[in-house]
């Protein structure tokens, strides 16, 4: 069984900027089947449906970006964190805790988890939100 945390500002879609997220969907999923594995009738096996077990709506001081090196964050109990975007230092920080961070353009949590468990999820690279970087640069020039 794998436990997933999915960043989701609206509790429906996978959203970005994992370090600032305070809303997470927690799912449990059985390990999937290999994409080329077949069942008795010759059809490819499908991944089991992930089960949502919790919606986390955390206080402002629980954003992982501001959490620091403290222990005890609820997300630290998962195996995999799925998000639309995250910075490379965020990814390293969670991986140091044994949590795999997977960035994807897929916005449907169920499809993303199924694709992850079968090894077919399209992954995106670690990055910060470009818009925020541009906003900061423009803001500092205008001061």
C-alpha positions as CSV (number, residue, x, y, z in Angstrom):
1,X,0.0,0.0,0.0
2,X,1.3,3.4,-1.0
3,X,0.2,6.7,0.7
4,X,0.0,9.8,-1.5
5,X,-0.4,13.5,-0.6
6,X,-1.8,15.5,-3.5
7,X,-1.5,19.3,-3.5
8,X,-5.0,20.6,-4.2
9,X,-6.1,24.2,-3.5
10,X,-9.7,23.3,-4.4
11,X,-9.8,19.7,-3.2
12,X,-10.6,18.5,-6.7
13,X,-7.5,19.0,-8.9
14,X,-3.8,18.7,-8.6
15,X,-2.4,22.2,-8.2
16,X,1.0,23.7,-8.1
17,X,3.6,25.3,-5.8
18,X,3.8,22.5,-3.3
19,X,5.9,24.4,-0.8
20,X,3.1,27.0,-0.3
21,X,0.2,24.5,-0.4
22,X,-1.8,24.0,2.8
23,X,-4.5,21.8,1.2
24,X,-3.8,18.2,0.5
25,X,-5.8,15.2,-0.5
26,X,-4.5,12.0,1.1
27,X,-4.9,8.7,-0.9
28,X,-4.0,5.1,-0.3
29,X,-3.4,2.9,-3.3
30,X,-2.4,-0.7,-3.8
31,X,0.7,-1.3,-5.9
32,X,-0.3,-1.3,-9.5
33,X,0.3,-3.8,-12.2
34,X,2.9,-3.5,-14.9
35,X,1.5,-2.0,-18.1
36,X,2.2,-5.2,-20.1
37,X,0.8,-7.6,-17.4
38,X,-2.3,-9.5,-18.5
39,X,-5.1,-11.0,-16.6
40,X,-6.9,-14.3,-17.4
41,X,-8.9,-13.1,-20.5
42,X,-5.9,-11.6,-22.2
43,X,-6.7,-7.9,-21.4
44,X,-4.2,-5.7,-19.7
45,X,-4.6,-5.3,-16.0
46,X,-5.7,-1.9,-14.8
47,X,-4.5,-0.1,-11.7
48,X,-6.6,-0.4,-8.6
49,X,-8.7,2.7,-7.8
50,X,-7.0,4.8,-5.2
51,X,-9.0,5.5,-2.1
52,X,-9.1,9.1,-0.7
53,X,-8.8,8.9,3.1
54,X,-8.4,12.5,4.2
55,X,-8.6,16.1,3.2
56,X,-6.1,18.3,5.0
57,X,-6.9,22.0,5.3
58,X,-4.0,23.2,7.3
59,X,-3.4,26.6,9.0
60,X,-1.2,29.2,7.4
61,X,1.9,28.2,9.4
62,X,1.7,24.7,8.1
63,X,2.9,25.6,4.6
64,X,5.9,23.3,4.0
65,X,7.9,26.3,2.7
66,X,7.7,27.9,6.2
67,X,7.8,24.6,8.2
68,X,11.6,24.5,8.4
69,X,13.4,21.4,9.6
70,X,10.9,20.6,12.3
71,X,9.3,17.1,12.5
72,X,5.6,16.4,12.9
73,X,4.1,17.8,9.7
74,X,1.1,15.6,8.6
75,X,2.5,15.3,5.0
76,X,5.7,13.7,6.4
77,X,3.7,10.5,6.9
78,X,3.2,9.8,3.1
79,X,5.3,7.9,0.6
80,X,4.7,10.1,-2.4
81,X,3.7,13.8,-2.9
82,X,2.1,14.7,-6.2
83,X,2.0,18.3,-7.3
84,X,2.0,20.5,-10.4
85,X,5.1,22.4,-9.4
86,X,7.8,22.7,-6.7
87,X,11.2,24.2,-6.3
88,X,14.3,22.0,-6.3
89,X,15.1,22.7,-2.7
90,X,11.6,21.6,-1.6
91,X,12.0,18.4,-3.6
92,X,15.4,17.7,-1.9
93,X,14.0,18.5,1.6
94,X,11.2,16.0,1.2
95,X,13.4,13.3,-0.5
96,X,15.7,13.6,2.5
97,X,12.7,12.5,4.6
98,X,12.1,9.6,2.3
99,X,9.2,11.1,0.5
100,X,9.2,10.9,-3.3
101,X,8.1,14.2,-4.9
102,X,6.5,13.7,-8.3
103,X,5.6,16.7,-10.4
104,X,3.1,16.3,-13.2
105,X,0.9,18.3,-15.6
106,X,-2.0,15.8,-14.9
107,X,-4.6,17.6,-12.9
108,X,-6.9,14.6,-12.0
109,X,-5.7,13.0,-8.8
110,X,-7.1,9.5,-9.5
111,X,-5.7,9.4,-13.0
112,X,-2.3,10.6,-11.8
113,X,-2.1,8.0,-9.0
114,X,-3.2,5.2,-11.3
115,X,-0.6,6.3,-13.9
116,X,2.1,6.5,-11.2
117,X,1.3,3.0,-9.9
118,X,1.5,1.6,-13.4
119,X,4.7,3.6,-14.3
120,X,3.0,5.6,-17.0
121,X,2.7,9.1,-15.4
122,X,4.2,11.9,-17.4
123,X,6.5,13.8,-15.0
124,X,7.5,17.5,-15.1
125,X,10.9,18.9,-13.9
126,X,11.3,20.7,-10.6
127,X,10.8,24.5,-10.9
128,X,9.5,27.5,-9.2
129,X,6.5,29.3,-10.5
130,X,7.8,31.6,-13.2
131,X,5.1,34.1,-12.7
132,X,6.2,34.7,-9.1
133,X,9.8,35.2,-10.1
134,X,8.7,37.7,-12.7
135,X,6.5,39.5,-10.2
136,X,9.3,39.8,-7.7
137,X,11.7,41.1,-10.4
138,X,9.3,43.7,-11.6
139,X,8.4,44.7,-8.1
140,X,12.0,45.3,-7.1
141,X,12.6,47.4,-10.3
142,X,9.5,49.6,-9.6
143,X,10.6,50.4,-6.0
